[in-house]
Amino acid sequence: MAAVRKSLNTSRQEWFRVELKERLSVLKRYETDCFGVCLYLLQSEAMACEAAKLTLLELMKDHAFFAADARTKSDMLRKEALRRSLQIRRMQGRRLADHA
């Protein structure tokens, strides 16, 4: 019984590792576009980098993103990049207001 459990755990770990590699590969193809959208919106490399990171992390968890066609992926990426860029902009505004 222990051998079966160990085998199942190994199989799950292998599946997860392969799934993770595939998702990272897909996200890498969208990384530049993501940063470009965030940079356009925020006009700051540091904030755009943070927004892009948050966008890609969120999309990493979204099963629908990976099941979608290329056009839908691009739309989903732009919407999430906009959402995260606005979040970063609001946080930056609050920090400035707190220091004023």
N, CA and C atoms as an extended XYZ file, in Angstrom:
300
Properties=species:S:1:pos:R:3:atomname:S:1:resname:S:1:resid:I:1 pbc="F F F"
N         0.811       -1.189        0.000 N   MET     1
C         0.000        0.000        0.000 CA  MET     1
C         0.860        1.261        0.000 C   MET     1
N         1.923        1.249        0.800 N   ALA     2
C         2.820        2.407        0.858 CA  ALA     2
C         3.490        2.629       -0.489 C   ALA     2
N         3.825        1.564       -1.185 N   ALA     3
C         4.464        1.682       -2.496 CA  ALA     3
C         3.513        2.308       -3.506 C   ALA     3
N         2.231        1.956       -3.418 N   VAL     4
C         1.228        2.531       -4.318 CA  VAL     4
C         1.081        4.030       -4.052 C   VAL     4
N         1.006        4.406       -2.767 N   ARG     5
C         0.902        5.825       -2.417 CA  ARG     5
C         2.122        6.604       -2.893 C   ARG     5
N         3.288        6.027       -2.713 N   LYS     6
C         4.522        6.686       -3.154 CA  LYS     6
C         4.502        6.859       -4.670 C   LYS     6
N         4.050        5.836       -5.374 N   SER     7
C         3.961        5.907       -6.823 CA  SER     7
C         2.970        6.982       -7.258 C   SER     7
N         1.810        7.056       -6.581 N   LEU     8
C         0.821        8.089       -6.902 CA  LEU     8
C         1.363        9.482       -6.632 C   LEU     8
N         2.054        9.658       -5.511 N   ASN     9
C         2.644       10.958       -5.193 CA  ASN     9
C         3.680       11.351       -6.223 C   ASN     9
N         4.492       10.391       -6.641 N   THR    10
C         5.512       10.660       -7.658 CA  THR    10
C         4.848       11.044       -8.972 C   THR    10
N         3.776       10.340       -9.336 N   SER    11
C         3.057       10.649      -10.577 CA  SER    11
C         2.446       12.037      -10.515 C   SER    11
N         1.848       12.404       -9.387 N   ARG    12
C         1.269       13.743       -9.232 CA  ARG    12
C         2.346       14.815       -9.305 C   ARG    12
N         3.455       14.565       -8.650 N   GLN    13
C         4.545       15.536       -8.672 CA  GLN    13
C         5.064       15.710      -10.094 C   GLN    13
N         5.199       14.624      -10.823 N   GLU    14
C         5.677       14.701      -12.207 CA  GLU    14
C         4.671       15.459      -13.067 C   GLU    14
N         3.368       15.157      -12.894 N   TRP    15
C         2.338       15.856      -13.652 CA  TRP    15
C         2.379       17.348      -13.344 C   TRP    15
N         2.480       17.688      -12.067 N   PHE    16
C         2.520       19.092      -11.668 CA  PHE    16
C         3.741       19.781      -12.265 C   PHE    16
N         4.882       19.116      -12.251 N   ARG    17
C         6.112       19.697      -12.798 CA  ARG    17
C         5.961       19.967      -14.290 C   ARG    17
N         5.386       19.008      -15.012 N   VAL    18
C         5.179       19.173      -16.456 CA  VAL    18
C         4.169       20.283      -16.711 C   VAL    18
N         3.071       20.286      -15.962 N   GLU    19
C         2.045       21.319      -16.106 CA  GLU    19
C         2.632       22.709      -15.839 C   GLU    19
N         3.435       22.830      -14.808 N   LEU    20
C         4.068       24.093      -14.462 CA  LEU    20
C         4.989       24.554      -15.590 C   LEU    20
N         5.780       23.651      -16.125 N   LYS    21
C         6.694       24.012      -17.225 CA  LYS    21
C         5.916       24.480      -18.448 C   LYS    21
N         4.805       23.812      -18.748 N   GLU    22
C         3.993       24.206      -19.904 CA  GLU    22
C         3.379       25.586      -19.689 C   GLU    22
N         2.877       25.833      -18.499 N   ARG    23
C         2.276       27.140      -18.203 CA  ARG    23
C         3.324       28.245      -18.273 C   ARG    23
N         4.492       27.994      -17.719 N   LEU    24
C         5.562       28.995      -17.782 CA  LEU    24
C         5.963       29.279      -19.218 C   LEU    24
N         6.001       28.244      -20.034 N   SER    25
C         6.350       28.413      -21.447 CA  SER    25
C         5.338       29.316      -22.155 C   SER    25
N         4.064       29.101      -21.894 N   VAL    26
C         3.019       29.937      -22.498 CA  VAL    26
C         3.145       31.370      -21.999 C   VAL    26
N         3.307       31.546      -20.695 N   LEU    27
C         3.402       32.897      -20.138 CA  LEU    27
C         4.619       33.654      -20.657 C   LEU    27
N         5.707       32.962      -20.895 N   LYS    28
C         6.907       33.625      -21.436 CA  LYS    28
C         6.627       34.262      -22.785 C   LYS    28
N         5.747       33.633      -23.578 N   ARG    29
C         5.416       34.188      -24.894 CA  ARG    29
C         4.631       35.494      -24.774 C   ARG    29
N         3.975       35.703      -23.649 N   TYR    30
C         3.155       36.900      -23.448 CA  TYR    30
C         3.817       37.938      -22.551 C   TYR    30
N         4.973       37.633      -22.034 N   GLU    31
C         5.653       38.501      -21.064 CA  GLU    31
C         5.941       39.892      -21.624 C   GLU    31
N         6.478       39.965      -22.817 N   THR    32
C         6.838       41.251      -23.421 CA  THR    32
C         5.602       42.099      -23.680 C   THR    32
N         4.549       41.474      -24.225 N   ASP    33
C         3.306       42.214      -24.467 CA  ASP    33
C         2.732       42.734      -23.156 C   ASP    33
N         2.782       41.909      -22.137 N   CYS    34
C         2.260       42.290      -20.832 CA  CYS    34
C         3.006       43.514      -20.295 C   CYS    34
N         4.314       43.458      -20.323 N   PHE    35
C         5.108       44.584      -19.832 CA  PHE    35
C         4.830       45.833      -20.662 C   PHE    35
N         4.692       45.661      -21.972 N   GLY    36
C         4.408       46.807      -22.842 CA  GLY    36
C         3.105       47.495      -22.500 C   GLY    36
N         2.068       46.717      -22.243 N   VAL    37
C         0.771       47.289      -21.857 CA  VAL    37
C         0.911       48.041      -20.539 C   VAL    37
N         1.557       47.411      -19.576 N   CYS    38
C         1.722       48.029      -18.257 CA  CYS    38
C         2.568       49.301      -18.342 C   CYS    38
N         3.612       49.271      -19.133 N   LEU    39
C         4.475       50.451      -19.284 CA  LEU    39
C         3.720       51.595      -19.950 C   LEU    39
N         2.936       51.274      -20.964 N   TYR    40
C         2.140       52.296      -21.638 CA  TYR    40
C         1.183       52.962      -20.650 C   TYR    40
N         0.556       52.151      -19.817 N   LEU    41
C        -0.428       52.679      -18.867 CA  LEU    41
C         0.211       53.441      -17.714 C   LEU    41
N         1.342       52.966      -17.231 N   LEU    42
C         1.931       53.528      -16.014 CA  LEU    42
C         3.052       54.535      -16.267 C   LEU    42
N         3.692       54.471      -17.437 N   GLN    43
C         4.790       55.384      -17.771 CA  GLN    43
C         5.916       55.346      -16.746 C   GLN    43
N         6.116       54.174      -16.140 N   SER    44
C         7.180       53.980      -15.158 CA  SER    44
C         7.630       52.528      -15.256 C   SER    44
N         8.909       52.324      -15.523 N   GLU    45
C         9.405       50.957      -15.666 CA  GLU    45
C         9.245       50.148      -14.385 C   GLU    45
N         9.525       50.763      -13.252 N   ALA    46
C         9.436       50.040      -11.978 CA  ALA    46
C         7.999       49.611      -11.700 C   ALA    46
N         7.053       50.529      -11.881 N   MET    47
C         5.657       50.182      -11.637 CA  MET    47
C         5.146       49.194      -12.676 C   MET    47
N         5.587       49.357      -13.928 N   ALA    48
C         5.169       48.433      -14.987 CA  ALA    48
C         5.685       47.025      -14.719 C   ALA    48
N         6.884       46.928      -14.221 N   CYS    49
C         7.462       45.629      -13.886 CA  CYS    49
C         6.632       44.945      -12.802 C   CYS    49
N         6.264       45.696      -11.787 N   GLU    50
C         5.445       45.143      -10.694 CA  GLU    50
C         4.064       44.736      -11.207 C   GLU    50
N         3.451       45.576      -12.019 N   ALA    51
C         2.126       45.272      -12.558 CA  ALA    51
C         2.173       44.045      -13.473 C   ALA    51
N         3.206       43.953      -14.290 N   ALA    52
C         3.353       42.801      -15.183 CA  ALA    52
C         3.549       41.519      -14.379 C   ALA    52
N         4.343       41.599      -13.330 N   LYS    53
C         4.569       40.435      -12.470 CA  LYS    53
C         3.254       39.970      -11.856 C   LYS    53
N         2.473       40.902      -11.321 N   LEU    54
C         1.190       40.552      -10.728 CA  LEU    54
C         0.223       39.976      -11.764 C   LEU    54
N         0.253       40.549      -12.962 N   THR    55
C        -0.604       40.058      -14.047 CA  THR    55
C        -0.275       38.615      -14.388 C   THR    55
N         1.005       38.343      -14.601 N   LEU    56
C         1.408       36.995      -14.991 CA  LEU    56
C         1.173       35.988      -13.871 C   LEU    56
N         1.366       36.398      -12.635 N   LEU    57
C         1.079       35.503      -11.510 CA  LEU    57
C        -0.405       35.169      -11.445 C   LEU    57
N        -1.243       36.148      -11.696 N   GLU    58
C        -2.692       35.908      -11.678 CA  GLU    58
C        -3.096       34.989      -12.824 C   GLU    58
N        -2.562       35.239      -14.001 N   LEU    59
C        -2.897       34.399      -15.151 CA  LEU    59
C        -2.378       32.964      -14.981 C   LEU    59
N        -1.285       32.821      -14.259 N   MET    60
C        -0.722       31.489      -14.000 CA  MET    60
C        -1.753       30.585      -13.333 C   MET    60
N        -2.625       31.163      -12.518 N   LYS    61
C        -3.626       30.395      -11.776 CA  LYS    61
C        -4.926       30.198      -12.555 C   LYS    61
N        -5.049       30.847      -13.703 N   ASP    62
C        -6.309       30.857      -14.448 CA  ASP    62
C        -6.343       29.735      -15.495 C   ASP    62
N        -7.093       28.689      -15.194 N   HIS    63
C        -7.184       27.555      -16.123 CA  HIS    63
C        -7.788       27.977      -17.464 C   HIS    63
N        -8.721       28.908      -17.435 N   ALA    64
C        -9.368       29.372      -18.667 CA  ALA    64
C        -8.360       30.029      -19.603 C   ALA    64
N        -7.384       30.726      -19.054 N   PHE    65
C        -6.363       31.366      -19.879 CA  PHE    65
C        -5.621       30.329      -20.725 C   PHE    65
N        -5.262       29.231      -20.116 N   PHE    66
C        -4.476       28.223      -20.822 CA  PHE    66
C        -5.315       27.385      -21.787 C   PHE    66
N        -6.625       27.378      -21.584 N   ALA    67
C        -7.509       26.647      -22.487 CA  ALA    67
C        -7.958       27.510      -23.668 C   ALA    67
N        -7.733       28.823      -23.574 N   ALA    68
C        -8.231       29.769      -24.576 CA  ALA    68
C        -7.364       29.776      -25.835 C   ALA    68
N        -7.958       30.298      -26.920 N   ASP    69
C        -7.188       30.492      -28.147 CA  ASP    69
C        -6.318       31.740      -27.999 C   ASP    69
N        -5.433       31.962      -28.943 N   ALA    70
C        -4.440       33.043      -28.849 CA  ALA    70
C        -5.100       34.422      -28.723 C   ALA    70
N        -6.145       34.668      -29.489 N   ARG    71
C        -6.809       35.987      -29.427 CA  ARG    71
C        -7.434       36.219      -28.053 C   ARG    71
N        -8.084       35.206      -27.527 N   THR    72
C        -8.709       35.319      -26.209 CA  THR    72
C        -7.643       35.490      -25.139 C   THR    72
N        -6.520       34.777      -25.272 N   LYS    73
C        -5.417       34.947      -24.318 CA  LYS    73
C        -4.937       36.395      -24.314 C   LYS    73
N        -4.786       36.971      -25.502 N   SER    74
C        -4.341       38.367      -25.589 CA  SER    74
C        -5.336       39.313      -24.937 C   SER    74
N        -6.613       39.069      -25.160 N   ASP    75
C        -7.649       39.896      -24.530 CA  ASP    75
C        -7.606       39.755      -23.011 C   ASP    75
N        -7.496       38.531      -22.533 N   MET    76
C        -7.436       38.284      -21.092 CA  MET    76
C        -6.208       38.942      -20.487 C   MET    76
N        -5.087       38.869      -21.200 N   LEU    77
C        -3.845       39.479      -20.730 CA  LEU    77
C        -4.000       40.992      -20.612 C   LEU    77
N        -4.553       41.620      -21.638 N   ARG    78
C        -4.731       43.074      -21.611 CA  ARG    78
C        -5.660       43.509      -20.471 C   ARG    78
N        -6.744       42.768      -20.264 N   LYS    79
C        -7.680       43.117      -19.191 CA  LYS    79
C        -7.026       42.982      -17.821 C   LYS    79
N        -6.286       41.900      -17.631 N   GLU    80
C        -5.630       41.707      -16.332 CA  GLU    80
C        -4.502       42.725      -16.143 C   GLU    80
N        -3.771       43.032      -17.215 N   ALA    81
C        -2.700       44.038      -17.130 CA  ALA    81
C        -3.284       45.403      -16.779 C   ALA    81
N        -4.414       45.738      -17.356 N   LEU    82
C        -5.080       46.993      -17.029 CA  LEU    82
C        -5.502       46.992      -15.559 C   LEU    82
N        -6.110       45.906      -15.123 N   ARG    83
C        -6.561       45.810      -13.729 CA  ARG    83
C        -5.385       45.969      -12.765 C   ARG    83
N        -4.288       45.267      -13.034 N   ARG    84
C        -3.124       45.319      -12.143 CA  ARG    84
C        -2.421       46.661      -12.222 C   ARG    84
N        -2.391       47.271      -13.393 N   SER    85
C        -1.769       48.587      -13.528 CA  SER    85
C        -2.540       49.630      -12.721 C   SER    85
N        -3.856       49.552      -12.789 N   LEU    86
C        -4.675       50.475      -12.002 CA  LEU    86
C        -4.476       50.239      -10.511 C   LEU    86
N        -4.330       48.985      -10.128 N   GLN    87
C        -4.074       48.659       -8.723 CA  GLN    87
C        -2.753       49.275       -8.270 C   GLN    87
N        -1.713       49.138       -9.081 N   ILE    88
C        -0.400       49.704       -8.752 CA  ILE    88
C        -0.487       51.232       -8.695 C   ILE    88
N        -1.203       51.830       -9.643 N   ARG    89
C        -1.361       53.289       -9.672 CA  ARG    89
C        -2.063       53.774       -8.399 C   ARG    89
N        -3.120       53.075       -7.981 N   ARG    90
C        -3.826       53.464       -6.747 CA  ARG    90
C        -2.912       53.339       -5.530 C   ARG    90
N        -2.157       52.253       -5.466 N   MET    91
C        -1.240       52.057       -4.339 CA  MET    91
C        -0.185       53.158       -4.300 C   MET    91
N         0.319       53.535       -5.473 N   GLN    92
C         1.317       54.595       -5.560 CA  GLN    92
C         0.705       55.920       -5.112 C   GLN    92
N        -0.537       56.173       -5.507 N   GLY    93
C        -1.212       57.398       -5.098 CA  GLY    93
C        -1.414       57.460       -3.588 C   GLY    93
N        -1.742       56.326       -2.994 N   ARG    94
C        -1.919       56.286       -1.543 CA  ARG    94
C        -0.605       56.539       -0.822 C   ARG    94
N         0.485       55.957       -1.333 N   ARG    95
C         1.798       56.179       -0.717 CA  ARG    95
C         2.175       57.652       -0.765 C   ARG    95
N         1.918       58.296       -1.908 N   LEU    96
C         2.245       59.710       -2.035 CA  LEU    96
C         1.385       60.543       -1.089 C   LEU    96
N         0.112       60.178       -0.961 N   ALA    97
C        -0.794       60.914       -0.076 CA  ALA    97
C        -0.373       60.733        1.393 C   ALA    97
N         0.096       59.550        1.734 N   ASP    98
C         0.532       59.281        3.119 CA  ASP    98
C         1.780       60.086        3.481 C   ASP    98
N         2.624       60.347        2.506 N   HIS    99
C         3.871       61.083        2.770 CA  HIS    99
C         3.706       62.600        2.662 C   HIS    99
N         2.561       63.023        2.210 N   ALA   100
C         2.329       64.476        2.041 CA  ALA   100
C         1.903       65.135        3.330 C   ALA   100
